[in-house]
Amino acid sequence: MNRRKKQSKKETTRERVALITGITGQDGSYLAEFLLQKGYRVFGLMRRSSSFNTARINHLYQDPHDPDPRLQLVYGDLNDASSLNKILRSIRPDEIYNLGAQSHVRVSFDVPEYTAEITGVGTLRLLEAIRDSGIHPKFYQASSSEMFGKVQAIPQNETTPFYPRSPYGVAKVYSYWITVNYRESYNMFACNGILFNHESPRRGETFVSRKITKGAARIKLGIQQELFLGNLESRRDWGFAGDYVEAMWLMLQQEEPEDFVIATGKHYSITDLLDIAFEEVSLNWKDYVRIDSRYYRPAEVDLLVGDSGKARKKLGWEPRISFNDLIRMMVKADLEEEIQKNHGTQGLLGDKPFGGKWVPAYSGAELESVSPFSR
């Protein structure tokens, strides 16, 4: 405990360095923005592939030849312990945010072994690399509301028992407990953020929230005719990803490591989401949505809603963006993206005809106005 406090005081006297796994994902991109604005030097772990998957962070990119780059990408993999050890010894981060994972719940049923290897054991590799390196960073583990699965209490908080209903949820439970174990066994500053569903215009297009907002935009523009979905009755606690990354950072600024639920405390069904998204484009979703049984999970999770009272009290954290505003923001962003992709930049300059229809144009400034980082 004393070592952690001494380390914390030492950190305030020099530039802070953060390592983010999963930096190219939705949360990683928002977190990188947030930390850069806080004055951090940020390193992002990126897997090697034949093509770059950096669209979400391209606006943050700095030429590696820059004499003082604030953001740097390093090659590594949660499936490769040697790369993790090498990276930690090289950059010696003050804070590590482990956001990397195979994070699609439905896909985890198709690739359960890979999900366990990356989402579960990958966390162990990173914790063991920290222990082996001899450095003492603060460690954040991205835990998930999917760990609650078949819920044992409503709402769910830090003391609610876990009952995961997918390989993804099971892997996250392993990551949660191995983080607790290393905290208690090796006196690490290691904490879990149990984040409920959080979305944004940067959400992957195969996740149901973005699939719906993008589908609504494409149907409005005449590019797509139908939208295929699975279970419409499941209910989730949805917030804005930009709000949630602030909570991650706040957890690592505390004197002692603790685990926190991050949620809005409100829940909505898929049909509620459809209502808002299609209302934004003046359409009735019932005319376009079709049910495809392939999108049902083998084991469903009916209701997730979080109690973030501990985070609100101890971290001073509050969600800023409402569910309605979040979904409208996503639809507007998808309209703008599709207009630009299919009709050029002129579609952004005002109301323009597209495919024989008149559609509203939205400026980037309008979308950015709801970002917590613009305040």
C-alpha positions as MATLAB code, in Angstrom:
seq = 'MNRRKKQSKKETTRERVALITGITGQDGSYLAEFLLQKGYRVFGLMRRSSSFNTARINHLYQDPHDPDPRLQLVYGDLNDASSLNKILRSIRPDEIYNLGAQSHVRVSFDVPEYTAEITGVGTLRLLEAIRDSGIHPKFYQASSSEMFGKVQAIPQNETTPFYPRSPYGVAKVYSYWITVNYRESYNMFACNGILFNHESPRRGETFVSRKITKGAARIKLGIQQELFLGNLESRRDWGFAGDYVEAMWLMLQQEEPEDFVIATGKHYSITDLLDIAFEEVSLNWKDYVRIDSRYYRPAEVDLLVGDSGKARKKLGWEPRISFNDLIRMMVKADLEEEIQKNHGTQGLLGDKPFGGKWVPAYSGAELESVSPFSR';
ca = [
       0.000    0.000    0.000;
       2.792    2.442    0.924;
       4.603    1.640   -2.305;
       1.510    2.559   -4.294;
       1.174    5.913   -2.522;
       4.845    6.775   -3.019;
       4.593    5.827   -6.676;
       1.522    8.049   -7.084;
       3.375   11.082   -5.654;
       6.342   10.444   -7.919;
       4.104   10.268  -10.986;
       2.839   13.818  -10.477;
       6.341   15.250  -10.972;
       6.854   14.054  -14.557;
       5.024   13.519  -17.818;
       2.622   10.620  -17.569;
       2.757    7.780  -20.075;
      -0.246    5.578  -20.869;
      -0.495    2.309  -22.792;
      -3.847    1.412  -24.366;
      -4.577   -2.044  -25.732;
      -7.429   -1.971  -28.233;
      -6.629    1.644  -29.153;
      -8.123    1.258  -32.643;
     -11.545    0.359  -31.210;
     -14.362    2.675  -30.179;
     -13.301    3.041  -26.540;
      -9.604    3.159  -27.349;
     -10.060    6.082  -29.728;
     -12.097    8.131  -27.251;
      -9.699    7.305  -24.416;
      -6.676    8.298  -26.518;
      -8.321   11.665  -27.253;
      -9.099   12.172  -23.581;
      -5.596   11.334  -22.361;
      -3.884   13.464  -25.013;
      -5.967   16.419  -23.883;
      -4.822   15.680  -20.331;
      -1.212   15.983  -21.464;
      -0.292   12.300  -21.535;
       2.095   10.635  -23.919;
       0.007    7.759  -25.321;
       1.149    4.437  -26.741;
      -1.354    2.182  -28.463;
      -0.972   -1.569  -28.879;
      -1.842   -2.661  -32.413;
      -1.873   -6.108  -33.977;
       0.009   -6.540  -37.237;
      -2.213   -7.126  -40.262;
      -2.015   -6.624  -44.003;
      -4.191   -3.520  -43.775;
      -4.422   -0.737  -41.197;
      -7.521   -0.607  -39.030;
      -6.879    2.884  -37.723;
      -9.867    4.858  -39.039;
     -11.050    5.812  -35.551;
      -7.717    7.373  -34.606;
      -6.549    8.798  -37.950;
      -7.399   12.316  -36.744;
      -4.945   11.788  -33.855;
      -2.159   10.391  -36.010;
       1.306   11.915  -35.857;
       4.134   11.088  -38.217;
       6.532    8.770  -36.347;
       9.360   10.976  -37.634;
       7.987   13.852  -35.577;
      10.634   14.675  -32.958;
       8.069   14.636  -30.145;
       5.029   12.489  -31.062;
       2.358   12.429  -28.367;
       0.683    9.324  -29.805;
       2.642    6.299  -30.966;
       1.434    2.903  -32.156;
       3.440   -0.179  -31.242;
       3.018   -3.682  -32.616;
       2.055   -6.345  -30.130;
      -0.619   -8.913  -29.339;
      -2.461  -10.090  -26.230;
      -1.772  -13.594  -27.551;
       2.007  -13.009  -27.472;
       3.521  -12.671  -24.001;
       7.003  -11.845  -25.324;
       5.721   -8.782  -27.201;
       3.943   -7.535  -24.075;
       7.055   -7.947  -21.942;
       9.190   -6.108  -24.492;
       6.737   -3.207  -24.808;
       6.383   -2.701  -21.047;
      10.134   -2.675  -20.506;
      10.588   -0.243  -23.364;
       7.930    2.395  -22.659;
       7.502    1.897  -18.865;
       3.917    3.203  -18.725;
       2.420    4.856  -15.661;
      -1.072    3.702  -16.588;
      -2.250    0.706  -18.612;
      -5.782    0.469  -20.001;
      -6.581   -3.056  -21.188;
      -9.408   -2.549  -23.683;
      -8.285   -5.177  -26.187;
     -10.647   -8.134  -26.647;
     -12.783  -10.155  -29.016;
     -15.741   -8.082  -27.921;
     -18.713   -9.210  -30.017;
     -21.015  -11.292  -27.816;
     -22.825  -13.169  -30.593;
     -19.565  -13.920  -32.433;
     -18.076  -15.350  -29.234;
     -20.388  -18.349  -29.662;
     -18.776  -18.962  -33.061;
     -15.170  -18.490  -31.903;
     -15.278  -19.442  -28.200;
     -11.671  -20.636  -27.960;
     -10.279  -17.483  -29.561;
     -12.505  -15.349  -27.332;
     -11.194  -17.134  -24.222;
      -7.603  -16.805  -25.442;
      -7.704  -13.048  -26.110;
     -10.464  -11.713  -23.865;
      -9.617  -13.945  -20.916;
      -6.052  -15.240  -20.942;
      -4.808  -12.090  -22.683;
      -5.471  -10.198  -19.450;
      -3.402  -12.731  -17.506;
      -0.509  -12.320  -19.943;
      -0.577   -8.569  -19.493;
      -0.741   -8.747  -15.699;
       2.105  -11.258  -15.630;
       4.141   -9.020  -17.949;
       3.642   -6.154  -15.487;
       4.789   -8.331  -12.591;
       7.779   -9.642  -14.518;
       8.896   -6.210  -15.765;
       9.410   -4.773  -12.300;
       7.451   -1.600  -13.094;
       4.466   -0.454  -11.029;
       1.834    1.055  -13.333;
      -1.808    1.531  -12.485;
      -3.852   -1.051  -14.390;
      -7.406   -0.768  -15.716;
      -9.282   -3.861  -16.848;
     -12.297   -3.390  -19.123;
     -14.926   -5.602  -17.532;
     -18.451   -5.916  -18.904;
     -22.087   -5.993  -17.846;
     -22.308   -9.248  -19.836;
     -20.710  -10.898  -16.793;
     -24.079  -10.516  -15.029;
     -25.868  -12.395  -17.837;
     -28.844  -14.130  -16.250;
     -29.178  -11.397  -13.689;
     -29.444  -12.271  -10.009;
     -30.574   -8.788   -8.937;
     -32.033   -5.664  -10.558;
     -30.256   -3.298  -10.912;
     -26.757   -4.782  -10.913;
     -23.964   -3.274   -8.818;
     -20.478   -4.220   -7.623;
     -21.798   -6.929   -5.275;
     -24.224   -8.629   -7.682;
     -23.188  -12.256   -8.430;
     -22.056  -13.040  -11.961;
     -23.968  -15.467  -14.192;
     -22.489  -15.098  -17.714;
     -24.477  -16.390  -20.678;
     -21.878  -16.333  -23.470;
     -18.235  -17.296  -24.035;
     -17.510  -13.556  -24.057;
     -19.153  -13.086  -20.669;
     -17.317  -16.097  -19.229;
     -13.972  -14.781  -20.523;
     -14.672  -11.382  -18.980;
     -15.444  -13.015  -15.625;
     -12.040  -14.710  -15.775;
     -10.384  -11.370  -16.551;
     -12.238   -9.729  -13.676;
     -11.144  -12.277  -11.097;
      -7.552  -12.574  -12.309;
      -7.299   -8.787  -11.957;
      -8.620   -8.989   -8.398;
      -6.257  -11.877   -7.689;
      -3.163   -9.996   -8.873;
      -4.246   -6.924   -6.933;
      -4.523   -8.900   -3.717;
      -1.575  -11.233   -4.309;
       1.040   -8.778   -5.586;
      -0.158   -5.431   -4.204;
      -0.837   -4.105   -7.699;
      -2.923   -1.035   -8.370;
      -5.360   -2.983  -10.567;
      -9.058   -2.267  -10.939;
     -12.058   -3.349  -12.967;
     -14.498   -1.022  -14.670;
     -17.753   -2.942  -15.148;
     -19.127   -0.919  -18.035;
     -22.662   -1.348  -19.267;
     -23.446   -0.892  -22.965;
     -21.882    2.263  -24.377;
     -22.232    3.420  -27.958;
     -21.207    6.211  -30.330;
     -20.867    6.994  -34.040;
     -17.588    5.036  -33.814;
     -19.294    1.810  -32.746;
     -18.603   -1.192  -34.970;
     -21.213   -1.674  -37.665;
     -22.076   -5.245  -36.597;
     -23.148   -4.181  -33.089;
     -26.909   -3.849  -32.882;
     -27.015   -0.148  -31.964;
     -24.844    0.941  -34.907;
     -26.437   -1.626  -37.198;
     -29.784    0.041  -36.529;
     -28.642    3.669  -36.859;
     -26.697    2.924  -40.018;
     -29.597    0.893  -41.399;
     -32.014    3.759  -40.753;
     -29.702    6.181  -42.563;
     -29.164    3.885  -45.543;
     -32.882    3.107  -45.865;
     -33.696    6.824  -45.774;
     -31.200    7.425  -48.563;
     -32.531    4.566  -50.697;
     -29.275    2.590  -50.442;
     -30.757   -0.259  -48.368;
     -34.258   -1.725  -48.437;
     -34.469   -3.925  -45.329;
     -32.839   -4.333  -41.928;
     -32.431   -7.834  -40.481;
     -32.312   -8.205  -36.694;
     -32.754  -10.869  -34.015;
     -34.328  -10.491  -30.566;
     -36.132   -7.142  -30.316;
     -37.235   -7.537  -26.701;
     -33.889   -7.560  -24.880;
     -33.315   -4.472  -22.743;
     -30.015   -2.731  -22.098;
     -28.561    0.202  -20.188;
     -27.061    2.343  -22.977;
     -24.708    5.292  -22.533;
     -22.234    7.329  -24.582;
     -18.727    5.873  -24.943;
     -17.146    9.323  -24.634;
     -18.628    9.670  -21.154;
     -17.481    6.226  -20.102;
     -13.777    6.621  -20.915;
     -13.632    9.489  -18.434;
     -14.725    7.025  -15.749;
     -11.843    4.712  -16.706;
      -9.359    7.518  -16.116;
     -10.983    8.569  -12.842;
     -10.587    5.040  -11.459;
      -6.826    5.245  -11.913;
      -6.601    8.630  -10.169;
      -7.770    7.232   -6.835;
      -5.510    6.548   -3.844;
      -6.518    2.881   -3.716;
      -7.719    0.530   -6.492;
     -11.380   -0.446   -6.475;
     -13.898   -1.906   -8.913;
     -16.750    0.237  -10.223;
     -19.984   -0.234  -12.179;
     -20.421    2.446  -14.860;
     -23.985    2.805  -16.137;
     -26.856    5.257  -16.623;
     -29.348    3.371  -14.439;
     -31.969    3.404  -17.218;
     -32.855    0.610  -19.614;
     -34.450    0.479  -23.048;
     -35.492   -2.252  -25.466;
     -34.292   -2.755  -29.022;
     -37.703   -1.535  -30.168;
     -37.166    1.693  -28.202;
     -33.895    2.162  -30.056;
     -35.630    1.489  -33.365;
     -38.354    4.028  -32.547;
     -35.844    6.824  -31.965;
     -33.550    5.966  -34.880;
     -36.296    5.723  -37.494;
     -38.193    8.713  -36.102;
     -35.021   10.737  -36.738;
     -35.371    9.962  -40.469;
     -39.202   10.202  -40.468;
     -39.795    6.509  -41.172;
     -41.645    3.660  -39.443;
     -39.201    0.868  -38.663;
     -41.953   -1.768  -38.819;
     -42.047   -1.262  -42.586;
     -38.386   -2.249  -42.976;
     -37.228   -4.509  -40.131;
     -37.207   -8.275  -40.682;
     -36.415  -10.939  -38.088;
     -33.615  -13.415  -38.835;
     -33.230  -16.256  -36.335;
     -29.494  -16.436  -37.087;
     -29.046  -13.309  -34.993;
     -30.489  -14.891  -31.858;
     -27.961  -15.977  -29.239;
     -27.947  -19.620  -28.063;
     -28.415  -18.226  -24.532;
     -30.149  -14.849  -24.320;
     -29.615  -12.048  -21.818;
     -32.954  -10.348  -21.288;
     -32.210   -7.339  -19.084;
     -29.091   -5.470  -17.994;
     -29.331   -2.231  -16.001;
     -26.600   -0.892  -13.766;
     -26.432    0.897  -10.428;
     -23.468    3.293  -10.660;
     -24.065    4.871   -7.262;
     -20.558    4.011   -6.043;
     -18.920    5.664   -9.071;
     -21.099    8.753   -8.747;
     -20.190    9.120   -5.078;
     -16.501    8.179   -5.067;
     -15.421    9.266   -8.558;
     -17.817   12.165   -9.026;
     -18.766   10.639  -12.376;
     -22.073   11.329  -14.135;
     -23.263   10.393  -17.653;
     -23.776   13.502  -19.799;
     -25.454   12.256  -22.960;
     -29.004   10.852  -22.765;
     -30.122    7.745  -24.637;
     -32.342    9.763  -26.980;
     -29.576   12.229  -27.815;
     -27.081    9.395  -28.276;
     -29.193    7.546  -30.857;
     -30.042   10.748  -32.721;
     -26.356   11.681  -32.792;
     -25.486    8.274  -34.246;
     -28.180    8.499  -36.942;
     -27.017   11.988  -37.948;
     -23.416   10.822  -38.161;
     -24.414    7.830  -40.289;
     -26.469   10.024  -42.610;
     -23.493   12.322  -43.067;
     -21.127    9.405  -43.661;
     -23.389    7.736  -46.214;
     -24.072   10.989  -48.074;
     -20.369   11.726  -48.288;
     -19.541    8.176  -49.332;
     -22.214    7.965  -52.023;
     -22.693   11.559  -53.112;
     -19.453   13.407  -52.367;
     -18.786   16.249  -49.987;
     -21.494   18.478  -51.477;
     -24.008   16.472  -49.452;
     -22.548   18.029  -46.316;
     -23.083   21.630  -47.348;
     -26.850   21.867  -47.138;
     -30.056   20.052  -48.037;
     -29.308   18.110  -51.222;
     -31.338   15.720  -53.356;
     -30.099   12.151  -53.109;
     -31.641    9.267  -54.967;
     -34.672   11.398  -55.798;
     -35.237   12.289  -52.126;
     -34.461   15.348  -50.074;
     -32.442   14.587  -46.981;
     -31.050   16.850  -44.236;
     -27.311   17.437  -44.074;
     -25.476   17.634  -40.772;
     -22.197   19.351  -40.084;
     -19.313   17.805  -38.193;
     -19.499   20.724  -35.761;
     -23.079   19.806  -34.889;
     -22.071   16.256  -34.037;
     -19.023   17.384  -32.064;
     -21.153   19.750  -29.999;
     -22.372   16.854  -27.865;
     -18.861   15.553  -27.120;
     -17.725   16.018  -23.518;
     -14.254   16.835  -24.823;
     -15.536   19.971  -26.573;
     -16.520   21.581  -23.268;
];
